[in-house]
Amino acid sequence: MSGAKSWLDRAWSGLLWGTMAVFVVNVAMLIATVATNSLARRWLGTWLPDGWTVNWYVQAWKDYQLSDILWVTMEVVLAVVLLSLLIGVPAAYALARRDFPGKRALMLLFLLPLMVPPMTYGIPLATVLYKAQLAGTIWGVILANLIPAAPFVILVMTPFIEQIDPNLESAARVFGAGTARMFTSILVPLLAPGILAASLLVLVRTIALFELTFLTAGPDSQTLVVALYYAVFAAGVRAPQSIDAMAMIYMVVTLVWLLIALRFVNPTQLVSRVKEHPRVAA
């Protein structure tokens, strides 16, 4: 009986490792194919291209005006990161330190933009922004990206705040520190790792968020991922090597920031819940 169980465990383990290996190899081959084609002079029906060149990157940079697109992307990302921190950190502090009626319902409301597909609320959101004459502008793109970014900051920052001893805040108030002084002089320095982690993760999410940006962006407010979509599916004939070069630029930009984010944050910290503080008996 134990021998059969051991054999089943080994078979199951081998199946899991084999599945992961197939997945990793497929992803690696897809990336290698795109990277190779972006550097190929001509690649038709052979294992390797006839020659190599970086001219497709130069052409993609000029044809798709990538300098302007990258500048817009940077503006959107920085604005979303800053505004989501200004909203999310105080909100996370209130959730971590206060117990009030409707707290669970409020947490569920914060979870909804992260759990449901963006397209489900993206279309009504875009309709509202168009009526407000904000869609098609960079401010409309920022507001649309802020909808999932602020709740994400709240969920990331809540466990960081819960780890800080409330007695430090009480001691600061005893010595005359107001709420603003206590927050900026005590909490923010202690929360610096969490704020940095949330900032980097929101940055990566905003660069990669397609649906909401696509629904609200105009000709002058496209981020890199939306510009890549139009390069692939817009009317006209385009060299596939040029499109692959643009795709590699997008992948490298996203991957660099993702690796930086993983350097400063443990992904298991994102799986958290708001701690329930016991009520003090009257």
SEFI-181043 format. One record per residue (C-alpha): z, y, x; residue number from 1. Coordinates in nm, 2 decimals. Last residue first. Layout:
! SEFI-181043
c3, c2, c1, nr
Z, Y, X, NUM
...
//
This chain:
! SEFI-181043
c3, c2, c1, nr
2.86, 4.88, -1.67, 282
2.71, 4.58, -1.49, 281
2.46, 4.67, -1.23, 280
2.12, 4.55, -1.31, 279
1.96, 4.30, -1.07, 278
1.66, 4.42, -0.88, 277
1.34, 4.24, -0.97, 276
1.11, 4.23, -0.67, 275
0.76, 4.33, -0.73, 274
0.53, 4.05, -0.64, 273
0.34, 3.95, -0.33, 272
0.03, 3.79, -0.20, 271
-0.11, 4.07, 0.01, 270
0.14, 4.00, 0.29, 269
-0.03, 3.66, 0.34, 268
-0.33, 3.85, 0.48, 267
-0.13, 3.96, 0.79, 266
-0.21, 4.31, 0.88, 265
-0.28, 4.51, 1.20, 264
-0.54, 4.30, 1.38, 263
-0.69, 4.19, 1.04, 262
-0.77, 4.55, 0.97, 261
-0.95, 4.60, 1.31, 260
-1.15, 4.28, 1.25, 259
-1.25, 4.41, 0.90, 258
-1.35, 4.74, 1.05, 257
-1.58, 4.58, 1.30, 256
-1.72, 4.34, 1.04, 255
-1.81, 4.61, 0.79, 254
-2.01, 4.82, 1.05, 253
-2.16, 4.51, 1.20, 252
-2.28, 4.38, 0.86, 251
-2.43, 4.71, 0.76, 250
-2.62, 4.74, 1.08, 249
-2.73, 4.38, 1.05, 248
-2.86, 4.45, 0.70, 247
-3.06, 4.75, 0.83, 246
-3.22, 4.53, 1.09, 245
-3.30, 4.27, 0.83, 244
-3.47, 4.54, 0.62, 243
-3.68, 4.64, 0.92, 242
-3.77, 4.28, 1.01, 241
-3.88, 4.23, 0.65, 240
-4.14, 4.50, 0.69, 239
-4.15, 4.71, 0.37, 238
-4.41, 4.72, 0.09, 237
-4.33, 4.94, -0.21, 236
-4.10, 4.94, -0.51, 235
-3.73, 4.92, -0.45, 234
-3.56, 4.57, -0.42, 233
-3.47, 4.53, -0.05, 232
-3.44, 4.89, 0.06, 231
-3.27, 4.98, -0.27, 230
-3.00, 4.72, -0.20, 229
-2.95, 4.84, 0.16, 228
-2.91, 5.20, 0.03, 227
-2.64, 5.07, -0.21, 226
-2.45, 4.89, 0.08, 225
-2.48, 5.20, 0.31, 224
-2.34, 5.45, 0.06, 223
-2.56, 5.65, -0.17, 222
-2.46, 6.01, -0.26, 221
-2.78, 6.20, -0.20, 220
-3.02, 6.00, -0.43, 219
-2.74, 5.95, -0.68, 218
-2.44, 5.71, -0.69, 217
-2.24, 5.62, -1.00, 216
-2.36, 5.27, -1.10, 215
-2.44, 5.16, -0.75, 214
-2.10, 5.28, -0.62, 213
-1.92, 5.09, -0.89, 212
-2.11, 4.77, -0.83, 211
-2.14, 4.77, -0.45, 210
-1.79, 4.78, -0.29, 209
-1.84, 4.67, 0.08, 208
-1.76, 5.01, 0.24, 207
-1.49, 5.07, -0.01, 206
-1.32, 4.73, 0.05, 205
-1.33, 4.78, 0.43, 204
-1.17, 5.13, 0.41, 203
-0.91, 5.00, 0.15, 202
-0.82, 4.73, 0.40, 201
-0.79, 4.98, 0.69, 200
-0.58, 5.23, 0.49, 199
-0.35, 4.95, 0.35, 198
-0.28, 4.82, 0.70, 197
-0.21, 5.17, 0.84, 196
0.02, 5.25, 0.55, 195
0.20, 4.92, 0.60, 194
0.25, 4.97, 0.97, 193
0.36, 5.34, 0.92, 192
0.62, 5.25, 0.65, 191
0.91, 5.31, 0.87, 190
0.77, 5.65, 0.98, 189
0.68, 5.73, 0.61, 188
1.03, 5.64, 0.48, 187
1.25, 5.84, 0.70, 186
1.11, 6.19, 0.78, 185
0.84, 6.23, 0.51, 184
1.03, 6.05, 0.22, 183
1.37, 6.18, 0.30, 182
1.24, 6.54, 0.34, 181
1.05, 6.52, 0.01, 180
1.35, 6.37, -0.18, 179
1.60, 6.61, -0.03, 178
1.80, 6.55, 0.28, 177
2.16, 6.67, 0.26, 176
2.35, 6.43, 0.49, 175
2.45, 6.21, 0.19, 174
2.08, 6.20, 0.09, 173
1.99, 6.06, 0.42, 172
2.26, 5.80, 0.40, 171
2.14, 5.69, 0.06, 170
1.79, 5.65, 0.19, 169
1.90, 5.44, 0.48, 168
2.12, 5.24, 0.23, 167
1.80, 5.14, 0.05, 166
1.72, 4.90, 0.33, 165
1.35, 4.88, 0.39, 164
1.19, 4.54, 0.31, 163
1.11, 4.65, -0.05, 162
0.89, 4.93, 0.08, 161
0.67, 4.69, 0.27, 160
0.65, 4.46, -0.03, 159
0.53, 4.75, -0.25, 158
0.27, 4.88, 0.00, 157
0.00, 4.62, -0.05, 156
0.02, 4.61, -0.43, 155
0.02, 4.99, -0.46, 154
-0.26, 5.03, -0.21, 153
-0.48, 4.79, -0.41, 152
-0.39, 4.98, -0.73, 151
-0.53, 5.30, -0.56, 150
-0.85, 5.14, -0.44, 149
-0.96, 4.98, -0.76, 148
-1.01, 5.31, -0.95, 147
-1.07, 5.52, -0.64, 146
-1.41, 5.38, -0.59, 145
-1.53, 5.54, -0.91, 144
-1.36, 5.87, -0.83, 143
-1.53, 5.88, -0.48, 142
-1.87, 5.79, -0.62, 141
-1.83, 6.07, -0.89, 140
-1.73, 6.31, -0.62, 139
-2.04, 6.22, -0.41, 138
-2.26, 6.33, -0.70, 137
-2.48, 6.11, -0.92, 136
-2.21, 6.07, -1.17, 135
-1.99, 6.38, -1.20, 134
-2.16, 6.54, -1.50, 133
-1.86, 6.47, -1.72, 132
-2.09, 6.28, -1.96, 131
-2.22, 6.09, -1.65, 130
-1.87, 6.02, -1.54, 129
-1.77, 5.88, -1.88, 128
-2.08, 5.65, -1.88, 127
-2.01, 5.54, -1.53, 126
-1.66, 5.43, -1.63, 125
-1.80, 5.25, -1.93, 124
-2.04, 5.06, -1.70, 123
-1.79, 5.00, -1.42, 122
-1.53, 4.84, -1.65, 121
-1.70, 4.50, -1.68, 120
-1.91, 4.56, -1.37, 119
-1.61, 4.56, -1.15, 118
-1.53, 4.19, -1.23, 117
-1.17, 4.15, -1.35, 116
-0.89, 4.08, -1.10, 115
-0.86, 4.40, -0.89, 114
-0.92, 4.65, -1.17, 113
-0.67, 4.45, -1.39, 112
-0.38, 4.43, -1.13, 111
-0.26, 4.79, -1.18, 110
-0.25, 4.74, -1.56, 109
-0.05, 4.42, -1.51, 108
0.20, 4.61, -1.29, 107
0.24, 4.86, -1.57, 106
0.30, 4.59, -1.82, 105
0.56, 4.44, -1.60, 104
0.74, 4.78, -1.56, 103
0.73, 4.85, -1.93, 102
1.09, 4.95, -1.95, 101
1.23, 5.07, -1.61, 100
1.36, 4.93, -1.29, 99
1.32, 5.16, -0.99, 98
1.30, 5.11, -0.61, 97
0.99, 4.90, -0.56, 96
0.79, 5.03, -0.85, 95
0.88, 5.39, -0.77, 94
0.80, 5.34, -0.40, 93
0.46, 5.18, -0.49, 92
0.37, 5.48, -0.70, 91
0.46, 5.71, -0.41, 90
0.24, 5.51, -0.17, 89
-0.05, 5.46, -0.41, 88
-0.14, 5.81, -0.52, 87
-0.15, 5.99, -0.18, 86
-0.27, 5.67, -0.02, 85
-0.55, 5.62, -0.27, 84
-0.65, 5.99, -0.21, 83
-0.67, 5.95, 0.17, 82
-0.85, 5.62, 0.17, 81
-1.10, 5.73, -0.10, 80
-1.18, 6.05, 0.08, 79
-1.23, 5.88, 0.41, 78
-1.46, 5.61, 0.26, 77
-1.67, 5.86, 0.06, 76
-1.72, 6.09, 0.36, 75
-1.79, 5.80, 0.60, 74
-2.05, 5.65, 0.36, 73
-2.21, 5.99, 0.32, 72
-2.24, 6.03, 0.70, 71
-2.37, 5.67, 0.73, 70
-2.64, 5.75, 0.47, 69
-2.74, 6.07, 0.64, 68
-2.78, 5.89, 0.98, 67
-2.94, 5.60, 0.81, 66
-3.24, 5.80, 0.70, 65
-3.41, 5.48, 0.56, 64
-3.73, 5.53, 0.75, 63
-3.58, 5.67, 1.07, 62
-3.29, 5.43, 1.13, 61
-3.50, 5.14, 1.00, 60
-3.78, 5.23, 1.25, 59
-3.53, 5.24, 1.54, 58
-3.38, 4.92, 1.43, 57
-3.72, 4.76, 1.40, 56
-3.81, 4.89, 1.75, 55
-3.54, 4.67, 1.91, 54
-3.79, 4.42, 2.03, 53
-3.83, 4.04, 2.11, 52
-4.13, 3.82, 2.14, 51
-4.32, 3.54, 1.98, 50
-4.02, 3.45, 1.77, 49
-3.84, 3.12, 1.80, 48
-3.86, 2.79, 1.60, 47
-4.21, 2.86, 1.49, 46
-4.38, 2.91, 1.15, 45
-4.41, 3.29, 1.16, 44
-4.20, 3.52, 1.37, 43
-4.35, 3.84, 1.51, 42
-4.19, 4.11, 1.72, 41
-3.85, 3.96, 1.65, 40
-3.52, 4.15, 1.68, 39
-3.44, 4.18, 1.31, 38
-3.57, 3.82, 1.26, 37
-3.32, 3.69, 1.50, 36
-3.03, 3.87, 1.34, 35
-3.13, 3.75, 0.99, 34
-3.17, 3.39, 1.11, 33
-2.84, 3.40, 1.31, 32
-2.65, 3.53, 1.01, 31
-2.79, 3.26, 0.78, 30
-2.73, 2.99, 1.05, 29
-2.36, 3.10, 1.09, 28
-2.31, 3.10, 0.71, 27
-2.46, 2.75, 0.69, 26
-2.26, 2.62, 0.99, 25
-1.93, 2.76, 0.84, 24
-1.99, 2.60, 0.50, 23
-2.09, 2.26, 0.65, 22
-1.78, 2.27, 0.88, 21
-1.55, 2.36, 0.58, 20
-1.69, 2.07, 0.38, 19
-1.65, 1.83, 0.67, 18
-1.29, 1.94, 0.73, 17
-1.21, 1.89, 0.36, 16
-1.39, 1.55, 0.35, 15
-1.22, 1.43, 0.67, 14
-0.88, 1.53, 0.53, 13
-0.95, 1.34, 0.21, 12
-1.07, 1.03, 0.40, 11
-0.76, 1.05, 0.63, 10
-0.53, 1.07, 0.33, 9
-0.71, 0.79, 0.16, 8
-0.67, 0.57, 0.46, 7
-0.30, 0.65, 0.49, 6
-0.26, 0.56, 0.12, 5
-0.44, 0.23, 0.17, 4
-0.22, 0.15, 0.47, 3
0.09, 0.24, 0.28, 2
0.00, 0.00, 0.00, 1
//
